[in-house]
């Protein structure tokens, strides 16, 4: 395990795959007013020396970020972690959140301070956060898998499906379910039965049917 805390954290993040002005998918852990941690998949964008996070205003992540303080960006390639933290009420077996708000299973953790909120849209907010420390927990590199990547993509799309379905935004729901179907097709072509990524897209289909959405 390697811990870094220096002035060149944005540069180190770029070397770790955070592209400037590009969005990467992570699992963000925040803390509520009662001190309880909450983990949720989130897209983050590196802008200058800060990171931008855009949660839905209906989410617990949004409410927690408004409290300020610190949060932890957890980097992982595991689709099972994305699925579990995206749909906590519907997926058994949640990842272990440590006392410092890092995920035990994460490959790398970026500790950040919330700088403030800026308006973005009716559904989403925008927060800027400042990286203050990074801990690299896994030195062994993971090869790129299209099946794994598409499974995570499907989970990210599904988080929007649930929100848009509740808002009655049928056109947006149809567009996203089409993308999820395309992701699932790639997953089944690239990954074996019983793999975490195939299990993730199978579980997503079951959940969407429970929401009243036809996959």
C-alpha positions in Angstrom: 0.0 0.0 0.0 1.4 3.4 -1.0 0.1 6.7 0.4 0.7 10.1 -1.4 0.1 13.6 -0.1 1.7 16.3 -2.1 1.2 19.3 -4.3 1.2 17.3 -7.5 -1.9 15.2 -6.8 -3.7 16.3 -10.0 -0.7 15.2 -12.0 -0.6 11.9 -10.2 -4.3 11.4 -10.9 -3.7 12.0 -14.6 -1.0 9.4 -14.6 -3.5 7.0 -12.9 -6.1 7.4 -15.7 -8.0 10.6 -14.7 -8.0 12.5 -18.0 -8.3 16.3 -17.7 -11.8 17.3 -18.6 -12.8 13.7 -19.2 -15.3 11.7 -17.0 -14.2 8.5 -15.2 -16.5 6.3 -13.2 -15.7 5.7 -9.5 -17.5 4.8 -6.3 -17.8 7.8 -4.0 -18.2 7.4 -0.3 -19.8 10.4 1.6 -21.0 10.8 5.2 -24.5 11.8 6.3 -25.5 14.2 9.1 -25.8 11.2 11.4 -22.2 10.0 10.5 -23.4 7.0 8.5 -21.3 6.4 5.3 -22.9 6.1 1.9 -21.3 4.5 -1.2 -22.5 5.2 -4.7 -21.2 5.0 -8.3 -20.4 8.5 -9.6 -18.8 10.1 -12.7 -16.0 12.5 -11.8 -14.2 15.0 -14.0 -10.7 16.4 -13.5 -10.8 20.2 -14.0 -7.6 22.1 -13.3 -6.5 21.2 -9.8 -10.0 20.1 -8.7 -12.5 17.3 -9.4 -16.1 17.9 -10.4 -18.9 15.6 -9.2 -22.5 15.8 -10.5 -25.0 13.9 -8.4 -28.7 13.7 -8.9 -30.4 16.2 -6.5 -32.7 13.3 -5.3 -29.7 11.2 -4.1 -28.2 10.7 -0.7 -24.8 11.6 -2.2 -26.2 15.1 -3.0 -27.5 15.6 0.5 -24.2 14.5 2.0 -22.0 16.6 -0.3 -24.1 19.7 0.7 -22.8 19.1 4.3 -19.2 19.8 3.1 -16.3 18.0 4.8 -14.5 15.1 3.2 -15.4 12.3 0.9 -13.4 9.4 -0.7 -13.2 8.5 -4.4 -12.7 4.7 -4.7 -11.2 3.4 -7.9 -12.2 -0.2 -9.0 -12.8 -2.3 -12.1 -15.2 -4.6 -10.3 -18.8 -4.5 -11.8 -20.2 -6.3 -8.7 -19.1 -3.3 -6.6 -20.8 -0.8 -8.9 -24.0 -2.9 -9.0 -24.1 -3.3 -5.2 -23.5 0.4 -4.4 -25.9 1.6 -7.1 -28.8 -0.4 -5.9 -28.3 -1.0 -2.1 -31.9 -1.9 -1.4 -32.0 -4.5 -4.1 -28.6 -6.2 -4.0 -27.4 -8.4 -1.1 -23.7 -8.4 -0.1 -22.6 -4.8 0.3 -18.8 -3.9 0.1 -17.1 -3.1 3.4 -16.7 0.6 4.1 -13.7 1.3 6.4 -13.6 3.9 9.2 -11.8 6.4 6.9 -14.6 6.0 4.2 -12.5 3.9 1.9 -13.8 0.7 0.4 -11.8 -2.4 1.5 -12.0 -3.8 -2.0 -10.9 -0.6 -3.8 -7.7 -0.5 -6.0 -7.0 3.1 -5.2 -8.6 5.7 -2.9 -8.5 9.5 -3.4 -9.4 11.5 -0.3 -11.0 14.8 -1.2 -12.4 18.0 0.5 -15.7 19.4 -0.7 -15.2 23.0 -1.9 -18.7 24.0 -2.7 -21.8 23.6 -4.9 -22.6 25.2 -8.2 -25.9 24.9 -10.2 -26.0 22.5 -13.1 -29.6 21.5 -14.0 -33.0 20.8 -12.5 -32.1 17.2 -11.8 -28.4 17.4 -11.1 -26.0 19.6 -9.1 -22.3 20.2 -9.5 -19.7 20.1 -6.7 -16.0 20.8 -6.8 -13.8 18.8 -4.6 -10.1 19.1 -3.8 -7.8 16.0 -3.7 -5.8 15.9 -0.5 -4.4 12.4 -0.4 -4.2 9.3 -2.5 -3.7 5.7 -1.3 -2.7 3.0 -3.8 -3.9 -0.3 -2.5 -3.3 -2.7 -5.4 -0.1 -2.6 -7.4 -1.0 -5.5 -9.7 -2.4 -4.1 -12.9 -5.7 -5.4 -14.3 -6.0 -6.0 -18.0 -8.8 -4.2 -19.9 -11.9 -6.3 -20.4 -14.7 -5.1 -22.8 -17.2 -7.4 -20.9 -16.2 -5.8 -17.6 -16.3 -2.3 -19.0 -19.7 -2.8 -20.6 -21.2 -4.3 -17.4 -20.1 -1.1 -15.5 -21.5 1.0 -18.3 -24.9 -0.8 -18.0 -25.0 -0.2 -14.3 -24.3 3.6 -14.8 -27.1 3.8 -17.4 -29.5 2.0 -15.1 -29.0 4.5 -12.3 -30.4 7.1 -14.7 -33.2 4.8 -15.8 -34.5 4.6 -12.3 -34.5 8.4 -11.8 -36.0 9.1 -15.3 -38.7 6.4 -14.8 -39.8 8.0 -11.5 -39.9 11.4 -13.3 -42.1 10.0 -16.1 -39.4 10.7 -18.8 -40.4 7.8 -21.1 -38.2 8.9 -24.1 -35.1 9.0 -22.0 -35.9 5.7 -20.4 -36.3 4.0 -23.8 -33.0 5.4 -25.1 -31.2 4.2 -22.0 -32.7 0.7 -22.0 -31.6 0.4 -25.6 -28.0 1.2 -24.5 -28.2 -1.3 -21.6 -29.4 -4.0 -24.0 -26.4 -3.3 -26.3 -24.0 -3.4 -23.3 -25.5 -6.7 -22.2 -25.0 -8.2 -25.7 -21.3 -7.3 -25.6 -21.0 -8.7 -22.0 -22.5 -12.0 -23.1 -20.2 -12.2 -26.1 -17.0 -11.4 -24.2 -17.5 -12.9 -20.8 -18.3 -16.4 -19.6 -21.5 -17.5 -17.9 -21.2 -17.1 -14.1 -18.7 -14.2 -14.4 -19.3 -11.1 -12.2 -20.2 -9.0 -15.3 -22.8 -11.5 -16.7 -24.3 -11.8 -13.2 -24.4 -8.0 -13.0 -26.4 -7.5 -16.2 -28.7 -10.4 -15.4 -29.5 -8.8 -12.0 -30.0 -5.4 -13.7 -32.7 -6.9 -16.0 -34.5 -8.4 -13.0 -34.4 -5.1 -11.2 -35.7 -3.0 -14.2 -38.7 -5.4 -14.5 -39.4 -4.8 -10.8 -39.4 -1.0 -11.5 -41.9 -1.5 -14.3 -39.3 -0.9 -17.0 -39.1 -3.4 -19.9 -35.3 -4.1 -20.5 
